[in-house]
Every structure is written in structure tokens, then in C-alpha cells.
Amino acid sequence: TCLEMHERAPFRAVVGIGRQQRSGVSVSGDSGCWFLTDAGVACLLLADGMGSGAAAAQDSRMLVSSMERFLRAGIPLGDALGAVSPALRLRSDGTRFVTLDALTLDLFTGQAESLKCGAAPSYVRTDGRWSVLAGKSLPVGLSDEKNQSQSVPLRLSHGDLFIMVSDGVSDGLDDAWGRELLREHGGEGPKELAARLVTEARGRGSDDDRTAIVMRVEKTNF
């Protein structure tokens, strides 16, 4: 008999994902997921393939699954991207690209990293105040390793929210409705908030695949 014990992290991540594909297509070009590593790190990934449909979905799924393998192995976020990017760029032959939005959160310390490659803005609530996190780097497949995005350090604690969306929900240019929705956030769970963002985005701006990932940080009850 073998007994293995692990330290319990003081925080936990509660995550909800909302998805809707573009009108007239059966497959979304967005791929999003979240998972916990053995080291107690919560990871959120959202990729958006160029266009919609099967080809875009295949590219975004490849990027997300490759990043997940490296992150689960304990590879830092920036190093994981540096390892994955050349393969995707070679595969696309410069004709396609994929945006990437990634967040890692250490549930023991509250230290987080956000990394964006051509991705839509993220919305962060810390200490009850909302802020917008935008990136300027090119999508994966267009930039080389020397121009990869630099991660942005964050610190999250109990009650904080982190929201990442694809550009079908918000491209950051006309997001007044989204900011108002978040300011009026009445405390519904991450799953319900993600669904509201995706539903309310329909008919606003360009018709594109819509994905929202909402994470709320909570103290663990001992």
C-alpha cells in the first residue's frame, strides 16, 4: 500500500466557458480549455483560427493541445509558446495564423501570467475594480521567436475575476456594452457570466465565432 499526500492550495479556480459558432457554419474556429497541473497551476487557453470552419478549428485545436502538453509538463508559459510556434508556422506555410490568449495562475501564491498573441482584450477585476488587458503581438504563425509576446505578471486573490474572449465577443474597439455588462455583474457564477457574454455579443460587430472563458478565484475552505 502506498499513501501519497499533497499540500492543499489556499486558492481554487472556478471556471465557466461559453461558446457559439458563427452563423451558417457547423464548426467553430475557436478552441478553448482550462485545466490544473500537478503543481497546482490553473491554466486557461483560448485560440482563434483564421476564419471559421474545419480548417480554422484544426489549427486552433493543434495550438491549444500542444500548449497544454507543455504546460502540464511544467514548462513556463513563454517557453511553451517558443517551442510550439515554429511547428505551427511551418505547418501554416505563412498562409494561416492563430491567435492565442493564455493565463497561468499559481493557486498557492496567487501569482499569474497573461500572454497574448493577436488575441482580443481580456477583462480583469481585482479589488473590486475592472481593468482591460490588451496585447500588441502578432498571432502565432506570423511572428518569429524573437518577436514573441512577453507575458504580463498579475496577482489575483479571493473574489477576483479574469475574463478572456475571442474577437467575436469583443475586439476592443466597440466594447462599451461588454464593459457595462461587467460593471453590472450581479455575482452570477462564471458559467452563467460566460454564457451571457456570448449571447449578448451576437449581432454586435462582425459575425464571427464567439467564445468566453470566465475564471473566479476563491479561497479554499479548509
Stockholm file with secondary structure:
# STOCKHOLM 1.0

chainA/1-222         TCLEMHERAPFRAVVGIGRQQRSGVSVSGDSGCWFLTDAGVACLLLADGMGSGAAAAQDSRMLVSSMERFLRAGIPLGDALGAVSPALRLRSDGTRFVTLDALTLDLFTGQAESLKCGAAPSYVRTDGRWSVLAGKSLPVGLSDEKNQSQSVPLRLSHGDLFIMVSDGVSDGLDDAWGRELLREHGGEGPKELAARLVTEARGRGSDDDRTAIVMRVEKTNF
#=GR chainA/1-222 SS CCCCCCCCCSEEEEEEEEEECCTTCSSCSEEEEEEECTTSEEEEEEEEESSSSHHHHHHHHHHHHHHHHHHHTTCCHHHHHHHHHHHHHHHHTTSCCEEEEEEEEETTTCEEEEEEESCCCEEEEETTEEEEECCCCCCBTTSCGGGCCCCEEEECCTTCEEEEECTTTCCSSSCHHHHHHHHTCCSCCHHHHHHHHHHHHTTSSSCCCEEEEEEEEEECCC
#=GC SS_cons         CCCCCCCCCSEEEEEEEEEECCTTCSSCSEEEEEEECTTSEEEEEEEEESSSSHHHHHHHHHHHHHHHHHHHTTCCHHHHHHHHHHHHHHHHTTSCCEEEEEEEEETTTCEEEEEEESCCCEEEEETTEEEEECCCCCCBTTSCGGGCCCCEEEECCTTCEEEEECTTTCCSSSCHHHHHHHHTCCSCCHHHHHHHHHHHHTTSSSCCCEEEEEEEEEECCC
//
